[in-house]
């Protein structure tokens, strides 16, 4: 299955949101690439919440306040 291959690819960081902008799926590589501690992301987290977690891990991304609703 293609989705399984992508999610389990150690070199490819992956996360997926639903149509409401809520986190549904991510892989270990995503956490490793962005130095996100395990347990900091959860299913249903908003896109803004994920950005906050990424920024708190030291990633220079756009501020959550700069994202349109």
Biopython code that builds the backbone (N, CA, C, O; Angstrom):
import numpy as np
from Bio.PDB.StructureBuilder import StructureBuilder

atoms = [
    (1, "UNK", "N", (0.842, -1.180, 0.000)),
    (1, "UNK", "CA", (0.000, 0.000, 0.000)),
    (1, "UNK", "C", (0.890, 1.248, 0.000)),
    (1, "UNK", "O", (1.859, 1.312, 0.756)),
    (2, "UNK", "N", (0.578, 2.215, -0.821)),
    (2, "UNK", "CA", (1.395, 3.420, -0.974)),
    (2, "UNK", "C", (1.424, 4.246, 0.308)),
    (2, "UNK", "O", (2.492, 4.698, 0.722)),
    (3, "UNK", "N", (0.283, 4.451, 0.937)),
    (3, "UNK", "CA", (0.240, 5.257, 2.152)),
    (3, "UNK", "C", (1.120, 4.641, 3.238)),
    (3, "UNK", "O", (1.849, 5.359, 3.922)),
    (4, "UNK", "N", (1.061, 3.347, 3.400)),
    (4, "UNK", "CA", (1.885, 2.667, 4.388)),
    (4, "UNK", "C", (3.367, 2.878, 4.094)),
    (4, "UNK", "O", (4.157, 3.095, 5.012)),
    (5, "UNK", "N", (3.745, 2.815, 2.827)),
    (5, "UNK", "CA", (5.143, 3.019, 2.441)),
    (5, "UNK", "C", (5.602, 4.435, 2.760)),
    (5, "UNK", "O", (6.722, 4.627, 3.235)),
    (6, "UNK", "N", (4.767, 5.415, 2.510)),
    (6, "UNK", "CA", (5.125, 6.812, 2.785)),
    (6, "UNK", "C", (5.225, 7.052, 4.283)),
    (6, "UNK", "O", (6.186, 7.662, 4.752)),
    (7, "UNK", "N", (4.255, 6.584, 5.023)),
    (7, "UNK", "CA", (4.237, 6.809, 6.464)),
    (7, "UNK", "C", (5.439, 6.151, 7.143)),
    (7, "UNK", "O", (5.974, 6.687, 8.114)),
    (8, "UNK", "N", (5.853, 5.021, 6.649)),
    (8, "UNK", "CA", (6.945, 4.282, 7.280)),
    (8, "UNK", "C", (8.314, 4.554, 6.668)),
    (8, "UNK", "O", (9.284, 3.890, 7.036)),
    (9, "UNK", "N", (8.422, 5.499, 5.757)),
    (9, "UNK", "CA", (9.702, 5.853, 5.138)),
    (9, "UNK", "C", (10.527, 6.661, 6.140)),
    (9, "UNK", "O", (10.116, 7.744, 6.557)),
    (10, "UNK", "N", (11.688, 6.135, 6.522)),
    (10, "UNK", "CA", (12.537, 6.798, 7.516)),
    (10, "UNK", "C", (13.113, 8.120, 7.038)),
    (10, "UNK", "O", (13.486, 8.959, 7.857)),
    (11, "UNK", "N", (13.193, 8.321, 5.731)),
    (11, "UNK", "CA", (13.814, 9.535, 5.190)),
    (11, "UNK", "C", (12.794, 10.623, 4.893)),
    (11, "UNK", "O", (13.171, 11.763, 4.622)),
    (12, "UNK", "N", (11.514, 10.292, 4.939)),
    (12, "UNK", "CA", (10.474, 11.232, 4.546)),
    (12, "UNK", "C", (9.607, 11.587, 5.746)),
    (12, "UNK", "O", (8.853, 10.756, 6.252)),
    (13, "UNK", "N", (9.726, 12.841, 6.196)),
    (13, "UNK", "CA", (8.857, 13.315, 7.261)),
    (13, "UNK", "C", (7.478, 13.573, 6.697)),
    (13, "UNK", "O", (7.340, 14.189, 5.640)),
    (14, "UNK", "N", (6.461, 13.109, 7.392)),
    (14, "UNK", "CA", (5.109, 13.124, 6.846)),
    (14, "UNK", "C", (4.114, 13.467, 7.936)),
    (14, "UNK", "O", (4.186, 12.930, 9.042)),
    (15, "UNK", "N", (3.176, 14.369, 7.624)),
    (15, "UNK", "CA", (2.010, 14.560, 8.482)),
    (15, "UNK", "C", (0.824, 14.883, 7.584)),
    (15, "UNK", "O", (0.990, 15.407, 6.483)),
    (16, "UNK", "N", (-0.366, 14.567, 8.064)),
    (16, "UNK", "CA", (-1.568, 14.756, 7.257)),
    (16, "UNK", "C", (-2.673, 15.341, 8.137)),
    (16, "UNK", "O", (-2.882, 14.924, 9.276)),
    (17, "UNK", "N", (-3.368, 16.318, 7.568)),
    (17, "UNK", "CA", (-4.474, 16.981, 8.253)),
    (17, "UNK", "C", (-5.779, 16.634, 7.555)),
    (17, "UNK", "O", (-5.791, 16.342, 6.359)),
    (18, "UNK", "N", (-6.876, 16.667, 8.300)),
    (18, "UNK", "CA", (-8.183, 16.450, 7.688)),
    (18, "UNK", "C", (-8.703, 17.767, 7.112)),
    (18, "UNK", "O", (-8.029, 18.794, 7.194)),
    (19, "UNK", "N", (-9.884, 17.735, 6.538)),
    (19, "UNK", "CA", (-10.440, 18.926, 5.879)),
    (19, "UNK", "C", (-10.725, 20.060, 6.864)),
    (19, "UNK", "O", (-10.879, 21.211, 6.454)),
    (20, "UNK", "N", (-10.793, 19.749, 8.141)),
    (20, "UNK", "CA", (-11.001, 20.770, 9.157)),
    (20, "UNK", "C", (-9.705, 21.320, 9.730)),
    (20, "UNK", "O", (-9.723, 22.107, 10.676)),
    (21, "UNK", "N", (-8.572, 20.903, 9.153)),
    (21, "UNK", "CA", (-7.286, 21.400, 9.622)),
    (21, "UNK", "C", (-6.800, 20.741, 10.895)),
    (21, "UNK", "O", (-6.017, 21.335, 11.635)),
    (22, "UNK", "N", (-7.247, 19.524, 11.168)),
    (22, "UNK", "CA", (-6.844, 18.781, 12.365)),
    (22, "UNK", "C", (-5.883, 17.659, 11.991)),
    (22, "UNK", "O", (-6.104, 16.933, 11.022)),
    (23, "UNK", "N", (-4.822, 17.528, 12.770)),
    (23, "UNK", "CA", (-3.804, 16.522, 12.524)),
    (23, "UNK", "C", (-4.398, 15.120, 12.658)),
    (23, "UNK", "O", (-5.073, 14.809, 13.640)),
    (24, "UNK", "N", (-4.139, 14.288, 11.665)),
    (24, "UNK", "CA", (-4.656, 12.931, 11.676)),
    (24, "UNK", "C", (-3.566, 11.865, 11.675)),
    (24, "UNK", "O", (-3.756, 10.781, 12.225)),
    (25, "UNK", "N", (-2.425, 12.171, 11.060)),
    (25, "UNK", "CA", (-1.405, 11.146, 10.873)),
    (25, "UNK", "C", (-0.042, 11.805, 10.746)),
    (25, "UNK", "O", (0.079, 12.871, 10.141)),
    (26, "UNK", "N", (0.983, 11.179, 11.310)),
    (26, "UNK", "CA", (2.372, 11.629, 11.163)),
    (26, "UNK", "C", (3.270, 10.428, 11.401)),
    (26, "UNK", "O", (2.833, 9.397, 11.913)),
    (27, "UNK", "N", (4.529, 10.578, 11.021)),
    (27, "UNK", "CA", (5.448, 9.463, 11.222)),
    (27, "UNK", "C", (6.625, 9.877, 12.103)),
    (27, "UNK", "O", (6.816, 11.055, 12.408)),
    (28, "UNK", "N", (7.396, 8.886, 12.497)),
    (28, "UNK", "CA", (8.561, 9.120, 13.352)),
    (28, "UNK", "C", (9.569, 10.046, 12.686)),
    (28, "UNK", "O", (10.196, 10.870, 13.353)),
    (29, "UNK", "N", (9.726, 9.913, 11.376)),
    (29, "UNK", "CA", (10.682, 10.767, 10.660)),
    (29, "UNK", "C", (10.301, 12.233, 10.789)),
    (29, "UNK", "O", (11.183, 13.080, 10.929)),
    (30, "UNK", "N", (9.015, 12.556, 10.746)),
    (30, "UNK", "CA", (8.559, 13.936, 10.919)),
    (30, "UNK", "C", (9.015, 14.459, 12.276)),
    (30, "UNK", "O", (9.536, 15.570, 12.374)),
    (31, "UNK", "N", (8.818, 13.663, 13.317)),
    (31, "UNK", "CA", (9.239, 14.078, 14.656)),
    (31, "UNK", "C", (10.747, 14.261, 14.722)),
    (31, "UNK", "O", (11.239, 15.224, 15.309)),
    (32, "UNK", "N", (11.475, 13.333, 14.117)),
    (32, "UNK", "CA", (12.936, 13.402, 14.148)),
    (32, "UNK", "C", (13.476, 14.591, 13.362)),
    (32, "UNK", "O", (14.357, 15.305, 13.842)),
    (33, "UNK", "N", (12.956, 14.806, 12.165)),
    (33, "UNK", "CA", (13.431, 15.903, 11.318)),
    (33, "UNK", "C", (13.238, 17.253, 12.003)),
    (33, "UNK", "O", (14.112, 18.119, 11.938)),
    (34, "UNK", "N", (12.088, 17.431, 12.662)),
    (34, "UNK", "CA", (11.779, 18.712, 13.289)),
    (34, "UNK", "C", (12.079, 18.734, 14.785)),
    (34, "UNK", "O", (11.717, 19.685, 15.477)),
    (35, "UNK", "N", (12.745, 17.681, 15.289)),
    (35, "UNK", "CA", (13.150, 17.600, 16.697)),
    (35, "UNK", "C", (11.984, 17.807, 17.654)),
    (35, "UNK", "O", (12.110, 18.499, 18.665)),
    (36, "UNK", "N", (10.863, 17.206, 17.326)),
    (36, "UNK", "CA", (9.668, 17.303, 18.161)),
    (36, "UNK", "C", (9.690, 16.135, 19.153)),
    (36, "UNK", "O", (9.756, 14.976, 18.742)),
    (37, "UNK", "N", (9.636, 16.432, 20.443)),
    (37, "UNK", "CA", (9.612, 15.350, 21.426)),
    (37, "UNK", "C", (8.362, 14.481, 21.254)),
    (37, "UNK", "O", (7.276, 14.980, 20.960)),
    (38, "UNK", "N", (8.539, 13.196, 21.442)),
    (38, "UNK", "CA", (7.413, 12.272, 21.350)),
    (38, "UNK", "C", (6.365, 12.653, 22.393)),
    (38, "UNK", "O", (6.699, 13.008, 23.524)),
    (39, "UNK", "N", (5.118, 12.576, 22.006)),
    (39, "UNK", "CA", (4.030, 12.917, 22.900)),
    (39, "UNK", "C", (3.566, 14.360, 22.805)),
    (39, "UNK", "O", (2.568, 14.727, 23.425)),
    (40, "UNK", "N", (4.274, 15.189, 22.038)),
    (40, "UNK", "CA", (3.897, 16.607, 21.914)),
    (40, "UNK", "C", (2.810, 16.831, 20.875)),
    (40, "UNK", "O", (2.096, 17.832, 20.941)),
    (41, "UNK", "N", (2.671, 15.924, 19.919)),
    (41, "UNK", "CA", (1.616, 16.017, 18.917)),
    (41, "UNK", "C", (0.557, 14.966, 19.202)),
    (41, "UNK", "O", (0.849, 13.883, 19.708)),
    (42, "UNK", "N", (-0.673, 15.310, 18.865)),
    (42, "UNK", "CA", (-1.746, 14.345, 19.059)),
    (42, "UNK", "C", (-2.781, 14.451, 17.958)),
    (42, "UNK", "O", (-2.969, 15.510, 17.361)),
    (43, "UNK", "N", (-3.439, 13.354, 17.702)),
    (43, "UNK", "CA", (-4.511, 13.344, 16.719)),
    (43, "UNK", "C", (-5.547, 14.394, 17.118)),
    (43, "UNK", "O", (-5.981, 14.449, 18.269)),
    (44, "UNK", "N", (-5.930, 15.215, 16.160)),
    (44, "UNK", "CA", (-6.903, 16.267, 16.416)),
    (44, "UNK", "C", (-6.293, 17.620, 16.720)),
    (44, "UNK", "O", (-7.016, 18.611, 16.817)),
    (45, "UNK", "N", (-4.967, 17.687, 16.874)),
    (45, "UNK", "CA", (-4.322, 18.989, 17.080)),
    (45, "UNK", "C", (-4.586, 19.860, 15.857)),
    (45, "UNK", "O", (-4.587, 19.374, 14.726)),
    (46, "UNK", "N", (-4.810, 21.145, 16.091)),
    (46, "UNK", "CA", (-5.034, 22.056, 14.974)),
    (46, "UNK", "C", (-3.718, 22.353, 14.257)),
    (46, "UNK", "O", (-2.635, 22.129, 14.799)),
    (47, "UNK", "N", (-3.831, 22.860, 13.035)),
    (47, "UNK", "CA", (-2.652, 23.248, 12.278)),
    (47, "UNK", "C", (-1.847, 24.271, 13.066)),
    (47, "UNK", "O", (-0.620, 24.193, 13.112)),
    (48, "UNK", "N", (-2.527, 25.230, 13.686)),
    (48, "UNK", "CA", (-1.835, 26.238, 14.492)),
    (48, "UNK", "C", (-1.107, 25.608, 15.679)),
    (48, "UNK", "O", (0.009, 26.006, 16.014)),
    (49, "UNK", "N", (-1.745, 24.624, 16.310)),
    (49, "UNK", "CA", (-1.099, 23.933, 17.426)),
    (49, "UNK", "C", (0.183, 23.241, 16.971)),
    (49, "UNK", "O", (1.196, 23.279, 17.669)),
    (50, "UNK", "N", (0.135, 22.611, 15.802)),
    (50, "UNK", "CA", (1.325, 21.942, 15.261)),
    (50, "UNK", "C", (2.418, 22.968, 14.989)),
    (50, "UNK", "O", (3.585, 22.720, 15.291)),
    (51, "UNK", "N", (2.059, 24.112, 14.425)),
    (51, "UNK", "CA", (3.051, 25.167, 14.199)),
    (51, "UNK", "C", (3.685, 25.625, 15.511)),
    (51, "UNK", "O", (4.894, 25.847, 15.577)),
    (52, "UNK", "N", (2.876, 25.764, 16.539)),
    (52, "UNK", "CA", (3.411, 26.175, 17.845)),
    (52, "UNK", "C", (4.407, 25.144, 18.373)),
    (52, "UNK", "O", (5.465, 25.506, 18.889)),
    (53, "UNK", "N", (4.072, 23.874, 18.244)),
    (53, "UNK", "CA", (4.968, 22.817, 18.697)),
    (53, "UNK", "C", (6.273, 22.855, 17.904)),
    (53, "UNK", "O", (7.357, 22.739, 18.475)),
    (54, "UNK", "N", (6.162, 23.019, 16.584)),
    (54, "UNK", "CA", (7.361, 23.075, 15.754)),
    (54, "UNK", "C", (8.232, 24.264, 16.129)),
    (54, "UNK", "O", (9.453, 24.133, 16.216)),
    (55, "UNK", "N", (7.619, 25.421, 16.354)),
    (55, "UNK", "CA", (8.390, 26.609, 16.745)),
    (55, "UNK", "C", (9.037, 26.414, 18.109)),
    (55, "UNK", "O", (10.182, 26.817, 18.312)),
    (56, "UNK", "N", (8.321, 25.803, 19.043)),
    (56, "UNK", "CA", (8.887, 25.597, 20.378)),
    (56, "UNK", "C", (10.051, 24.614, 20.347)),
    (56, "UNK", "O", (10.892, 24.611, 21.246)),
    (57, "UNK", "N", (10.098, 23.778, 19.310)),
    (57, "UNK", "CA", (11.213, 22.841, 19.142)),
    (57, "UNK", "C", (12.398, 23.501, 18.427)),
    (57, "UNK", "O", (13.410, 22.852, 18.165)),
    (58, "UNK", "N", (12.265, 24.800, 18.112)),
    (58, "UNK", "CA", (13.381, 25.528, 17.519)),
    (58, "UNK", "C", (13.356, 25.639, 16.012)),
    (58, "UNK", "O", (14.358, 26.003, 15.396)),
    (59, "UNK", "N", (12.225, 25.329, 15.414)),
    (59, "UNK", "CA", (12.099, 25.431, 13.962)),
    (59, "UNK", "C", (11.589, 26.811, 13.587)),
    (59, "UNK", "O", (10.576, 27.268, 14.116)),
    (60, "UNK", "N", (12.285, 27.473, 12.678)),
    (60, "UNK", "CA", (11.913, 28.829, 12.244)),
    (60, "UNK", "C", (10.855, 28.737, 11.168)),
    (60, "UNK", "O", (11.166, 28.686, 9.978)),
    (61, "UNK", "N", (9.628, 28.716, 11.582)),
    (61, "UNK", "CA", (8.493, 28.672, 10.658)),
    (61, "UNK", "C", (7.657, 29.925, 10.854)),
    (61, "UNK", "O", (7.881, 30.696, 11.787)),
    (62, "UNK", "N", (6.726, 30.113, 9.996)),
    (62, "UNK", "CA", (5.814, 31.247, 10.120)),
    (62, "UNK", "C", (5.086, 31.162, 11.478)),
    (62, "UNK", "O", (4.743, 30.076, 11.944)),
    (63, "UNK", "N", (4.865, 32.306, 12.084)),
    (63, "UNK", "CA", (4.160, 32.355, 13.354)),
    (63, "UNK", "C", (2.702, 31.943, 13.169)),
    (63, "UNK", "O", (2.087, 32.310, 12.168)),
    (64, "UNK", "N", (2.140, 31.192, 14.107)),
    (64, "UNK", "CA", (0.742, 30.785, 13.996)),
    (64, "UNK", "C", (-0.203, 31.968, 13.786)),
    (64, "UNK", "O", (-1.226, 31.826, 13.116)),
    (65, "UNK", "N", (0.121, 33.121, 14.343)),
    (65, "UNK", "CA", (-0.733, 34.296, 14.181)),
    (65, "UNK", "C", (-0.746, 34.821, 12.752)),
    (65, "UNK", "O", (-1.616, 35.618, 12.400)),
    (66, "UNK", "N", (0.204, 34.391, 11.921)),
    (66, "UNK", "CA", (0.261, 34.842, 10.534)),
    (66, "UNK", "C", (-0.531, 33.956, 9.590)),
    (66, "UNK", "O", (-0.570, 34.213, 8.386)),
    (67, "UNK", "N", (-1.162, 32.918, 10.120)),
    (67, "UNK", "CA", (-1.949, 31.984, 9.315)),
    (67, "UNK", "C", (-3.400, 32.433, 9.319)),
    (67, "UNK", "O", (-3.987, 32.640, 10.381)),
    (68, "UNK", "N", (-3.980, 32.586, 8.136)),
    (68, "UNK", "CA", (-5.395, 32.967, 8.041)),
    (68, "UNK", "C", (-6.268, 31.841, 8.567)),
    (68, "UNK", "O", (-5.911, 30.665, 8.495)),
    (69, "UNK", "N", (-7.405, 32.222, 9.090)),
    (69, "UNK", "CA", (-8.368, 31.223, 9.592)),
    (69, "UNK", "C", (-8.915, 30.393, 8.476)),
    (69, "UNK", "O", (-9.735, 29.506, 8.712)),
]
sb = StructureBuilder()
sb.init_structure("model")
sb.init_model(0)
sb.init_chain("A")
sb.init_seg("    ")
for serial, (resi, resn, name, xyz) in enumerate(atoms, 1):
    if name == "N":
        sb.init_residue(resn, " ", resi, " ")
    sb.init_atom(name, np.array(xyz, "f"), 0.0, 1.0, " ", f" {name:<3s}", serial, name[0])
structure = sb.get_structure()
